[in-house]
Amino acid sequence: MICKRKRVKNEMADMKKNTSHTIRRAQRFPVILIGEGLLVGIVGGLTVLLYRVALSYAGDWLHAILSYIKGRPVRIIGWFLVLVLLAVIVGKLVKWEPMISGSGIPQVEGEVTGKLRQNWKKVLPAKFIGGFLCLFSGLSLGREGPSIQLGAMTGQGISRILDRYLMTCGASAGLAAAFHAPLAGVMFAIEEIHKGFSVSILISVMTASVTADFISSYIIGLDPVFAFRLDEFLPQRYYGLLLLLGVIVGVAGVFYNWAMLKVQELYKKPKCLDETGRLLIAFLTAGVLGLCMPEVLGSGHELIVSLTDGEMVLKTVLLVLVVKFVFSAVSFGSGAPGGIFFPLLILGAMIGGAFAMIGTQWFGLQQQYINNFVLLAMAGFFTAIVRAPLTGIVLLFEMSGSVSQMLSLSIVSVTAYIVATLLRSAPIYESLLERILTAQK
């Protein structure tokens, strides 16, 4: 009887102690969230910053190699042998850790929703090295998906120590550090990754995103990713063209989603092609294009510069659009570790540039507004594909450094969203996640 009373007394004391601990933690909860978001922002930001710097070197080295082998058959053969070797290395990385294949965003979404499980100790090094080798080889892939996955994996690693789930914070930090876009990082984490809003997640995500962007900006600089000039905001007399542009990029976005998924299916049909075989096709295609059309290699940032500086005519824009689209499908469909985020923005820019050039001939559009339509089409195309309109609007606003286009950005993005929804096209990352889950069954 005495033992029973003592046990009850001890249990009540433990309960009181736990309750007190919970109350104290609740009182400190905002501070804890900020502290954890700050930690993830620092670690994730530095990781993605290192990845971003590595990719800049990869682009410079690729340019130097293409200049070195130009017109020299022996050197060209040597470069193709190097591409074969790199494809084999990346193929072995994908076999070692299948979760690094593709963008990485569907994998993060799958883990946040409890449908997938990733090993951050394997994903971090494999994604970093694989993404670097793919961009070094010239594949038409972006840094944003890998950046989000790398950031999320740093968040997962920290969560093992702090006993909290911080992947959403890491994903936000990854996008912010990759594109100098802290608000877009917050919006993407809430709208696309977490797919829900709460004050607690907002505090953590915003802290991580701003911290990562500060670190990246402090080291690299404050220049926006797309530093092209927008002389004036678009006059309202052209707003009818915005609706037409929204419809066009909406339909184009639906076709893009269908094509990317279709190419994945085509790659998997031949039974003789394993991970390395599919990658060989993409790497060798990059080698061929490096000889005849090197401007379409990599993420395509220089194409934006050429387009917005007025160095392209309509025929060139259309040719680049077609080749870049096909090469992006070949690159991404192979399962290479790399994203579609940046390349799809380039494709959107080409659509907007072509639309505006035609508009100057048919609709009386003034030449000075071509760059406005380039920016607007990027946002609309992104929205139609990813189905995250708020992220698209905020991202292009931050990446361009222009605040004068918010209304026109909203019109094009909402129109594209409606068109893609009416055509019953599923968001690309949801479709990719479904395929990953199906493959695991």
Disulfide bonds with the S-S distance in Angstrom:
none
